[in-house]
Amino acid sequence: MIERRALAHVLNLRSAAIWAAQKQNVQVDQVNYVVVHMGGGISVAAMREGRIIDVNDASSAGPFSPERSGTLPLLPVINLCFSGQYTHTQMKKMIMGEGGVKAYLGTADIAQVEKMIQNGNASAKLVFDAMVYQIAKEIGAMATVLSGKISAIVLTGGLAHSNSIISEVKKRISFIAPVIVLPGELEMEAMALGAQRVLMGEEFANDYR
């Protein structure tokens, strides 16, 4: 009765794939990528020949993120919903907005979490390591979607500015494929460049009505 959604950071995922292909001097429709948007939410997508063929629902599934819970065990969640302690609105905020790192540590600011770790906060280190572990595990899952035939793993989004996140994720995934890092959440640039490609005849405009 519940249809699985593909809710993801599509603009940044697609643009990062195009830029990665340019770096590799290939056309994006000739390669397979696992592309990871890491921001307030985290999207991990399998891209085959330029098309997203699988991706987690970044609002409520996949790795937990700075402010989202990610995938949770359903039975305990059901128990919380019917416990009488929380409203519908409160439960939704626990999943998206006040979940993940924020729920554990009281902040969604990863730079602040890194400072906490530097100051010897063991809880912050545990949460940070768990998030990195889940990101890497989701990348591994998407690698199976592409049968291991992957030209590169592309890491993008605001969290890609964190050297410690990139370093720790790379330790777990570098055996799968080369890793390309494109930091930043570049949705506006993505739309502008997409319009430019249409105007230059490099792509056709899609009508989704």
FENDA-V736076 format. One record per backbone hydrogen bond with DSSP energy under -0.5 kcal/mol. CO is the residue of the C=O (numbers start at 1). NH is the residue of the N-H. If there is no record, write none. Layout:
CO | NH
CO | NH
This chain:
1 | 3
5 | 7
6 | 8
7 | 58
8 | 10
9 | 13
10 | 14
11 | 15
12 | 16
13 | 17
14 | 18
15 | 19
16 | 20
17 | 21
18 | 22
19 | 23
20 | 24
21 | 26
22 | 25
27 | 30
28 | 31
31 | 49
31 | 50
32 | 151
32 | 152
33 | 35
33 | 47
34 | 154
35 | 37
35 | 45
36 | 38
36 | 156
37 | 39
37 | 43
38 | 159
38 | 160
39 | 66
40 | 67
41 | 39
43 | 37
43 | 45
44 | 56
45 | 35
45 | 47
46 | 48
46 | 53
46 | 54
47 | 33
47 | 49
48 | 51
51 | 48
51 | 53
54 | 46
56 | 58
57 | 60
57 | 61
62 | 71
65 | 101
66 | 102
67 | 97
67 | 99
68 | 65
73 | 77
74 | 78
75 | 79
76 | 80
77 | 81
78 | 82
80 | 83
87 | 91
88 | 92
89 | 93
90 | 94
91 | 95
92 | 96
93 | 98
95 | 69
99 | 102
99 | 103
100 | 104
101 | 105
101 | 107
102 | 106
108 | 110
109 | 113
110 | 114
111 | 115
112 | 116
113 | 117
114 | 118
115 | 119
116 | 121
117 | 120
120 | 122
121 | 125
122 | 126
123 | 127
124 | 128
125 | 129
126 | 130
127 | 131
128 | 132
129 | 133
130 | 134
131 | 135
132 | 136
133 | 137
134 | 138
135 | 139
136 | 140
137 | 141
138 | 142
139 | 143
140 | 144
141 | 144
141 | 145
142 | 146
143 | 148
144 | 147
146 | 149
148 | 150
152 | 34
152 | 154
153 | 155
153 | 180
154 | 36
154 | 156
155 | 182
156 | 38
157 | 160
157 | 184
158 | 161
159 | 162
161 | 163
162 | 166
163 | 167
164 | 168
165 | 169
166 | 170
167 | 171
168 | 172
169 | 172
169 | 173
170 | 174
173 | 176
173 | 177
178 | 153
180 | 155
180 | 182
182 | 157
184 | 157
184 | 186
186 | 190
187 | 191
188 | 192
189 | 193
190 | 194
191 | 195
192 | 196
193 | 197
194 | 198
195 | 199
196 | 200
197 | 202
197 | 203
198 | 201
206 | 208
